[in-house]
Amino acid sequence: MEGISIRMRIGNLEVCPGEKKSGWIAVEGTPYRMPVTVICGGGGKTTLITAGVHSAEHVGVQAAMELAEELQPEGLDGTVVLVPIVNVSGYGQRGTSMVWEDGKNLNREFPGSREGTTAEKICRTVTDVLFSAADYYIDLHSGDYFEELYPYVYYVGPAKESVRRTAKAMAACVDTAYAVESRTISGGAYNYANSIGIPAILLERGGRGLWSRKEVDADKKDVRRVLKFLYGDCPALFKTSGAESGPQGDISRKPQIVLTDVCYEDAPLGGCWYPAFKAGDRFEQCAVLGEIRDYFGNVLYTCRACKRGVLLYQTVSLNLPKGTPMVAYGVLG
C-alpha cells in the first residue's frame, strides 16, 4: 500500500478511499471479535451503523448484514461502518438482551471499562474503536423474544442543540408513525453517542425473536433515507437487492408524531400476563392494559394507563417474572 493514503484504520482493517473491506474488531480481554464492514468513499464524514446490541433482535442484524453487502463506495462522499452484531457473546449462545458471561444489558453499560466484565469490555471497545471514528450513528433494534413492538425511532432531547437538531432530522427520515424524544442521556449506546457530540438515533422494528423480509427491507430503506439526508444523492447507496421494491432514495415521509413522554411499566410481581391491547393500539387514561394472574387464574395485579397513550411495546409471553418489562407506551396529548 506504499504511496496510497489510508483513509481509515479500524479493527484489523486498513481501508483506502474507494475501497470496501470486511474484517474483525477484537474485544480486548475477551475471546470475542465483532464483525465489521467499512465502505470508504472520498472525504466527508463517517456514519456508524450497528445492530445486535441485544442478541435476540434479528431484524436489524439481517438488515445490517445485507447493507454491508449491497452498499458500495463509488460516489460516496464519506465512510459507512457497519457492525451487524455487537453482543457477540450473547448472540452465539442464542441469548436474549444480556451478555452471556455477566447477565448485563449492553444498553445500560456505556461507555464501558477495559477492566470490567465482558459487557463493559464490549462497550468500551465500541466507545474506543467505533465512536472515536464516527460523526453520525444509527443503532438498529427490535423487541426481545418475549416482546411485540410497534415500529418507532428514538433520538435524545437533552443534548447539545446542534446534535439534537441533526438527530431529530435523521429520525424524521425514518418511515415510522412515532418518534420518541428520549430524556435518557446515559447508559445506552445511542444515548452516550449523543452525549459526546455524535448525532444518533435508535430504530425499533420487529420482535418476538423473529425477522421477515418486509421488516428487513423496511429497515434498509430507512437507513438509506438517513444516509441520503447525510450524504446527498449517491446511486451506490440506493442500489437494491432483487427482493426490495419501492423508491430507495425518497426521504419524504408522513409527519411523525413526536412523543416526549414514555411510560415504562415493569412487573411489580411475578405471574401469568394477559395483555389487553396490541402494540400500536391507542387507549384512554385509566384503560386496563393487562392483568397479572396467579396459576389458579386469580387476578393479582391490574395494570392501568396513567395517561392517554399509544402502546409502543409489551411482553406477550405468558410468564412474567417480577421486575421485568411489562408495557411501554407513549403519552398522547
C-alpha angles and dihedrals in degrees: 000000000000112000093017118111110233110225098192142006114199128158108327092335134103108191127188128200111285094025134112119199137171127207145120142294112210116223100224115235094018136077091242134109128190118221114237137182121195120200106192119193124170123295122320132088135317126245118199118206120188137176136173096052079137108039099215093058102096105165093074093041092056092042092052092048091051093045089051088057097042106040116088132194097231110119093357112138095207143009134286120203118194126193109177096185123034098162093061090161098056095035094060090052095047088244131164123238096319136088108251100231101046106017091235126145110235090213090065099047108063133162085026131194136259089218097045136088124299092273092051091048092051090051091048090052091053089048097047101036106027109025090046088062099039131098095174132020136205118185118192119211143163138186117286125256090278098041137086116203141191112222116261141142134233131213127170120255104190096060133110105297095243090050093046092048093052093044091050090051090050089051091050089061090063119097099233130119093227137045121189119215097208122211092201112106103173144049102030127088097242092038092054092044090056091048091058094048103269113128104230141175134192116214118204120199133145132006148180090085090287136117132195135193090245093054095044092049090048090053091048093050090049092051091049091051091053090048090050089053090050100040107019125229113349118159092205090063093054102044107128134217110234092258094066128084137184133048111320097190099048111111097173109113137170111273112273125228105237113218115203096175125052124177115214113195120194123193111271089202139004128263141094117327125219113184119204100203141036126241109278094029119129123221142178130251113285092019114149106250095183148312136248112217133183124239090274094055097256115145110245099172138006117208112213129185113252090203142010108282156139122261109241099177141342144177112268100178116104094231115072117183119208114269096018126120114286108166138345122195138175117234115240120205 
